[in-house]
Amino acid sequence: MTQSSHDELPGTEIIDCSNCESKVRATRLAKSTYYEPEWMDDPVHIYLLECPGCGIPLVGRSETIQVDFDEYIETRLERVWPKPKRATAIQIPKSARDSLEEARRCFDAKAFNACVVMCSRALEAICKDHSIKMRSLMTGLKALKEKGVIDGRLYEWGDALREARNIGAHAAESETTREDAKDLLDFTYAIGEYVYVLTGKYNDFLSRKQKLQKSESPKLK
């Protein structure tokens, strides 16, 4: 079971405002402190705040942690609602990463046609990084699949997008809905993370496994 307590108000807390896109000293509306069952010594703090600039509500989370024998500190407040924007993995090549980040900014600004164009540019940059010329979304994905860069499920996801939404490499000829743009944005992030993050972690795992097997194998006399 969790235990909960409420601190006295008012007060202010530093937090990122999703609407102002900057750190603000938000007004504290409520605070609740509770203890998770598995970490009874480390309280978790949940704040309900109001941005002084735009007035939107914000929810933040922090923890009290022990840093010395008798010294405790409260960690930096992290916004948990509205949900923080998705970070773009640094492992993704700059050309693709820049296009992905711009696609996300276009989506946030409700420029859905522009979002799709930037997603296509990001996919094109990923194809180029693997010496593939992308004439359309599906030709690029097919080539990535044939080279073993992506798996069959990602290819099928792209094909389903094409069939359901008629999204291609130059899909800006007609109005793009929010759902279309969100689908392609999620798909493009998934491609980038699969190719450059998950694949890299898997290769590192295999390398460590091979080194361990060599070190444990009996030496030939």
N, C-alpha and C positions, 0 to 999 in steps of 0.2 A: 504493500500500500504506500501511497505517497502522502506526505505531510505538507500542508500549505500554510503560509502566513502572509500577511499584507502589511507593507510599510506605510507610514504616514505620508501624506501628500501635502503641499505640492513639491515640485522639484523639476530639474531639467536633466536631460541625458543627450550625449552626442551620438548621432546615428545618421546613416545615409538615407536621404529622402529619395524615393523612387521617382517622384514627380519633378522635384527641383533638380535632381541629378547632382546633388552636392551634399556635403556633411552639414547638418544643422543642429542647433541646440534645441531639441524638441521638448515641449512641455510634457511632464509626466502626468498622465491621467490615472494610472493604476499600476501597481506592482504586486506580483505574487511570487513567493519563494517556496519551492518544494524540494523534496528529497526523493531521488529515484531509488527504487528498492535495492539495486545492486551497488549504488554509490551513496550510502547513507551519510558519509562524512563530507560530501561535496554538494552543497546546495545549488540549485539551478534557479535563476531569476528570470521571470517573464515580465516585460514592460509593455504597457499600452501607452503610446505617446501621440502627440499631435504636432505636426510640423508648424512652426511659427510663420512660415512664408506662405504656403498654399493651403494649410489647414487640414490636409488629409491625415487619417489615422495611420499609425505605424506600430508594428509589433516587433520587439527586439528580445534577444535571448543572451544571457551571460551566465557564467559560473563562478563560484568562489573556489579557488584552488589553493592548496598548501604549497608554499615555495621554500619554507624553512621550518624548523622544529616548531616554532610558535608564531609563524608569520603567514598570513593568508592575504590573497589579493583577489579582486573581482576582475574577470577577463573583459576584454573590449566587447562592447555591445554589438551583436550581429543581428542585422535585420532578417527576420524570417517571414514577414508579410508586410507589404506585397513581396512575393517571392523574388529574391535577387536574380538579376539577369545572368544568363548562362555564360560562363567564361569559355574562351576559346583556347584550346590546348596549345601551349607554346611549341610543342613538337611538330605541329602542322606548319609547313613552309610558309614564309611570310606572305607570298603572293596570294595563296589560298586563304590564309588567316585574315589578311586585311579585307578581302572580299566577303568573308563570312561575317566579320564584325560589322562591315557596312550593311550587309544584308539584314543583320539583326537591328541595326539602327533604323533602317528603312521600315522594317516591320513595326517597330515601336512607334514610328511616326505615321503609321497607317498608309505608307507608300508601298502598296503590295506589288504593283507591277515592277517597281524598282527593286524590291526585295527578291523577286524571282530572277531578275537579270543578274543581280550580284551573286545569287546562289549558283547560277549557271557559270559565272566567271570563276567562282571558287572551284567548282567541279572541273572546269576546263584547266585550271592551274594544277589540280591534282593529276589529271591526265597527262599534262605536259611534263610534270615531274617524273612520270613513268614512261616518257618518250611516246606518248599516244596523242594523236591529233583528234580532238573531239569535234566531229561534224554535227552531232546531235547528242542529246542526253543519252539515248539508248546505245548509239554506236560507241560512245565513250565508255559506258558501263560494261558493254559486251566485251570490249577490248581489255578492260581492267579484270574482268572475270576470266577471260582466256589466259591472261598472264598470271593468274593466281593472286592478284592483288586484293580482290574482294571475293567473298564467297557467294554461293548461289542464292542465299536468302536476301542479301542486299540487292543483288541483281533483280530478283523477283519483286522486291519492294519498289524499285525504280520502274519496273515494267507496269506494276499495278498503278503507280502514280500516273504514268503516261496514259494508261487506258481510262482511268477514272477521271482524271483532271485535264487530259490532253496537254500535259506540260512537256515542253521540249527545250532544247538548248536556247532557243530564241523566243521563249514564251512570253512575249509582251505585246503581241498583236491585238489582244482583246483584254477586257477588264479582268483582273485577277482578284478573286475573293480572298478574304482573310484566311479561310480554311485552306485554299490552294497554297497560299504563301506559307502558312504554318507547316503544312505537310512537307513542302519542299525544303524549308529551312531545317526542320527536324531531320529530314533525310540527309541533307548535306552535312550537318554536324555529325550524324552517325557515320557517314563515309569517312570524314576526316579523322574522327576518333578511332575508328576501326583500323584504318590504314596506318596511322602514325603513332597512336598511343597503345592500343591493345596489341597490335602486331609487334611493336617494339618490346612491350612487357613480356609477351610470349617468347620472343627470341632470346631475351635476357634470361628467362627461366630455363629454356633449353640449354643455353650456354653454361649456366650454373650447374645444371643436372649432369651435363657431359663432363665437366671438370670434376664433379664429385665422384662420378663413376670411375674416372681415370685414377683419381687418388685412392679409391678403395679397391681397385683391381689388383690382384697379386702380381708382383713383378716376376718377369721371366728370368730364369737363371741361365 
